[in-house]
Amino acid sequence: MNDTDTPAPLTVADVSRQAGEVLDRVEQAVVGKRDALTLVLTAVLARGHVLLEDYPGLGKTLAARSFAQTLGLEFTRAQFTPDLLPSDLTGSFVFDQRTSEFAFRPGPLFTGLLLADEINRTPPKTQSALLEAMQEHQVTVEGQTFSLPQPFHVLATANPVEYEGTYPLPEAQLDRFLMRVTFGYPSPEEEWDVLRRRVGRRQEDQHLEAVTDAEGLARMQTAVETVPVEDDISRYCVELAAATRRHRAVLVGASPRGSLALMLTARAYAVVHGRDYLTPEDVKAVAHAVLDHRISIKPELWMSDTGGASVVSAVLGQVPVPGARTGASTVDDEQG
């Protein structure tokens, strides 16, 4: 094979090294959130989209911009408002007076990484336009279909405390997000570090150097796909998802899309950590981010402390952990 024609395939070690570099650089901007940032990168490597649900001012927008810079992706931001139209995202046909024809002018969806800011503030009709782009990697405008560039990823933000004038995401659209991630408040020391870094750089904006580019990210994703998954691990994913459907507090549990997401993200998580095999601990590490938002609690329990997170914690303790060829511990079997 001629190296000038086709780059050599990346190994798991290559992907792990580049992933570490990406996280190191993103952490220069987003302080003290390594675990949450690792989950976001894991979802991207698994070719998925992420919902960042947290309080204002905790770095959601900064994280999205930082990932776009370090991954070398074109970045666009769409502020979701009640008057946002589907064409504001997809683009529209505009009359060109020079040619006397209508020409398509692409919208912000035609990018590498889209920040959908406050996604729950726009009506369902506009949300559905984003849903098509996320699931089908295409948009339809006036009967014509246009493919989106690849890789294409959506990082959407939502504020969990303000509900006035919002349109809660339906379960079908929540299910399209591979992960839901929260950052949480920083520790006092981390918050002080944010202030110290701001004083040190003497400007508001910060630019991070790219570790790779769109083509390189696609090669990283391809390398992740080559990692095999043992039958006992995939069955463990199925059993966890099925257990959420049987839980007494659950109205609707995780669908087969949830068990598939669990397997895909666990595989990417293992690769980020330098392994070409999965363990039950990889599945556990991503379980809350993958499954919590796919679970609907019975209405009579809405005022209680029961939620998706407590259900997932319960099934993680109840479902037997498979004994893996790598010697994974099965102690948790008996703790359920």
ZAMARGU-4260 file (C-alpha; in steps of 0.2 Angstrom, whole numbers, plus 5000, padded with zeros to 4 digits):
<rodrens>
0) 5000/5000/5000 | 5006/5017/4996 | 5007/5028/5011 | 5003/5043/5001 | 4987/5036/4996
5) 4979/5029/5012 | 4985/5033/5030 | 4990/5018/5040 | 4976/5012/5052 | 4977/5019/5069
10) 4980/5007/5084 | 4971/5007/5100 | 4987/5014/5108 | 4987/5028/5095 | 4969/5032/5099
15) 4972/5032/5118 | 4987/5043/5116 | 4978/5056/5106 | 4963/5055/5117 | 4974/5059/5132
20) 4981/5074/5123 | 4964/5080/5119 | 4958/5079/5137 | 4974/5087/5143 | 4971/5102/5132
25) 4953/5103/5135 | 4957/5103/5154 | 4967/5119/5151 | 4951/5128/5148 | 4938/5117/5158
30) 4946/5115/5175 | 4944/5100/5186 | 4931/5090/5176 | 4942/5076/5169 | 4929/5062/5172
35) 4915/5072/5164 | 4926/5077/5149 | 4931/5059/5147 | 4913/5054/5146 | 4910/5067/5132
40) 4925/5062/5122 | 4920/5044/5124 | 4903/5048/5116 | 4911/5057/5102 | 4923/5042/5099
45) 4907/5031/5099 | 4900/5042/5085 | 4886/5049/5097 | 4879/5065/5103 | 4879/5072/5121
50) 4867/5081/5131 | 4875/5093/5144 | 4862/5096/5158 | 4868/5107/5172 | 4867/5124/5180
55) 4872/5140/5171 | 4890/5145/5172 | 4898/5128/5174 | 4908/5127/5158 | 4896/5118/5146
60) 4898/5130/5131 | 4917/5132/5135 | 4918/5113/5135 | 4910/5111/5118 | 4921/5125/5110
65) 4936/5117/5118 | 4932/5100/5110 | 4929/5107/5093 | 4946/5116/5094 | 4956/5101/5100
70) 4948/5089/5088 | 4950/5101/5073 | 4932/5102/5069 | 4922/5116/5062 | 4911/5123/5076
75) 4895/5132/5075 | 4883/5138/5089 | 4864/5139/5088 | 4855/5148/5102 | 4838/5139/5104
80) 4824/5151/5107 | 4805/5150/5107 | 4805/5159/5090 | 4818/5148/5082 | 4812/5140/5065
85) 4818/5123/5058 | 4825/5133/5043 | 4836/5143/5055 | 4845/5126/5058 | 4844/5117/5042
90) 4846/5132/5030 | 4835/5137/5016 | 4833/5141/4998 | 4837/5159/4993 | 4834/5167/4976
95) 4850/5171/4967 | 4847/5186/4956 | 4862/5183/4946 | 4857/5166/4940 | 4838/5169/4942
100) 4837/5152/4952 | 4835/5147/4970 | 4851/5141/4978 | 4852/5132/4995 | 4861/5141/5009
105) 4866/5129/5022 | 4862/5132/5040 | 4872/5129/5056 | 4869/5111/5056 | 4882/5109/5042
110) 4897/5108/5053 | 4908/5096/5062 | 4902/5100/5080 | 4886/5110/5084 | 4883/5117/5101
115) 4864/5117/5103 | 4863/5129/5117 | 4847/5128/5129 | 4839/5115/5117 | 4823/5114/5128
120) 4819/5132/5124 | 4813/5129/5106 | 4797/5122/5100 | 4795/5103/5096 | 4795/5107/5077
125) 4812/5114/5078 | 4818/5101/5089 | 4812/5088/5076 | 4823/5096/5063 | 4838/5093/5075
130) 4832/5075/5078 | 4833/5071/5060 | 4850/5078/5058 | 4856/5068/5074 | 4849/5051/5069
135) 4850/5051/5050 | 4865/5063/5047 | 4854/5073/5035 | 4842/5087/5033 | 4827/5089/5022
140) 4822/5106/5015 | 4807/5108/5004 | 4807/5090/4999 | 4826/5089/4995 | 4838/5079/5006
145) 4855/5085/5010 | 4869/5075/5019 | 4878/5082/5033 | 4897/5082/5033 | 4906/5068/5043
150) 4910/5067/5057 | 4895/5077/5064 | 4891/5078/5082 | 4879/5088/5093 | 4883/5094/5111
155) 4867/5101/5117 | 4864/5110/5134 | 4849/5111/5145 | 4846/5121/5161 | 4838/5109/5174
160) 4831/5123/5185 | 4821/5135/5174 | 4806/5128/5166 | 4796/5143/5162 | 4794/5145/5143
165) 4803/5129/5140 | 4798/5113/5129 | 4804/5098/5138 | 4812/5085/5127 | 4801/5070/5123
170) 4808/5053/5128 | 4811/5049/5109 | 4823/5063/5107 | 4831/5061/5124 | 4834/5043/5118
175) 4844/5049/5103 | 4857/5057/5115 | 4871/5043/5118 | 4875/5051/5134 | 4869/5064/5147
180) 4883/5072/5156 | 4883/5084/5171 | 4899/5094/5177 | 4893/5100/5194 | 4901/5114/5204
185) 4920/5115/5206 | 4929/5113/5222 | 4935/5130/5230 | 4952/5126/5225 | 4947/5122/5207
190) 4936/5138/5207 | 4951/5148/5212 | 4961/5140/5199 | 4949/5146/5186 | 4951/5164/5192
195) 4970/5162/5193 | 4971/5156/5175 | 4960/5170/5169 | 4971/5183/5177 | 4986/5174/5169
200) 4981/5174/5151 | 4975/5193/5152 | 4960/5190/5140 | 4943/5182/5140 | 4944/5170/5125
205) 4957/5156/5125 | 4962/5146/5110 | 4967/5127/5111 | 4979/5119/5098 | 4971/5105/5088
210) 4977/5087/5092 | 4969/5080/5076 | 4956/5085/5062 | 4940/5079/5055 | 4949/5065/5045
215) 4959/5060/5060 | 4944/5059/5071 | 4935/5048/5059 | 4951/5037/5059 | 4950/5036/5078
220) 4932/5031/5077 | 4936/5018/5065 | 4949/5011/5076 | 4937/5010/5090 | 4925/5000/5079
225) 4939/4986/5077 | 4939/4982/5096 | 4930/4965/5099 | 4916/4963/5112 | 4915/4947/5122
230) 4898/4939/5123 | 4897/4940/5142 | 4900/4959/5141 | 4886/4962/5128 | 4874/4950/5137
235) 4878/4960/5153 | 4873/4976/5144 | 4857/4968/5138 | 4853/4962/5156 | 4856/4979/5164
240) 4844/4988/5151 | 4831/4974/5153 | 4832/4976/5172 | 4828/4994/5171 | 4811/4989/5163
245) 4807/4977/5177 | 4810/4989/5191 | 4795/4993/5201 | 4797/5012/5200 | 4799/5012/5181
250) 4785/5017/5169 | 4796/5015/5154 | 4814/5008/5155 | 4829/5008/5143 | 4825/5002/5126
255) 4837/4991/5115 | 4845/5007/5109 | 4850/5009/5127 | 4859/4992/5128 | 4867/4996/5112
260) 4873/5013/5118 | 4880/5005/5134 | 4890/4993/5124 | 4897/5006/5111 | 4901/5018/5124
265) 4909/5005/5136 | 4920/5000/5121 | 4926/5018/5117 | 4929/5021/5136 | 4940/5006/5136
270) 4950/5012/5121 | 4952/5029/5129 | 4960/5020/5144 | 4972/5011/5132 | 4964/4994/5132
275) 4958/4983/5117 | 4946/4973/5127 | 4931/4977/5138 | 4928/4974/5157 | 4912/4975/5167
280) 4920/4990/5175 | 4919/4999/5159 | 4901/4996/5157 | 4898/5002/5175 | 4908/5018/5172
285) 4897/5024/5158 | 4880/5016/5164 | 4873/5032/5173 | 4878/5043/5158 | 4870/5031/5146
290) 4855/5025/5155 | 4848/5038/5168 | 4840/5049/5155 | 4832/5034/5146 | 4821/5029/5161
295) 4804/5036/5165 | 4798/5035/5182 | 4779/5031/5187 | 4769/5048/5189 | 4765/5044/5207
300) 4784/5044/5212 | 4788/5061/5204 | 4788/5069/5221 | 4799/5056/5228 | 4818/5055/5228
305) 4816/5041/5215 | 4824/5045/5198 | 4833/5037/5184 | 4850/5038/5193 | 4843/5028/5208
310) 4836/5015/5197 | 4852/5012/5188 | 4861/5011/5204 | 4849/4998/5210 | 4851/4987/5194
315) 4870/4989/5194 | 4869/4981/5212 | 4857/4968/5207 | 4862/4961/5190 | 4876/4948/5192
320) 4893/4954/5185 | 4901/4942/5172 | 4918/4935/5176 | 4929/4941/5162 | 4944/4933/5154
325) 4954/4948/5161 | 4950/4942/5179 | 4936/4955/5182 | 4930/4954/5200 | 4912/4947/5203
330) 4911/4953/5221 | 4897/4965/5216 | 4886/4949/5212 | 4883/4946/5230 | 4881/4965/5235
335) 4865/4966/5225
</rodrens>
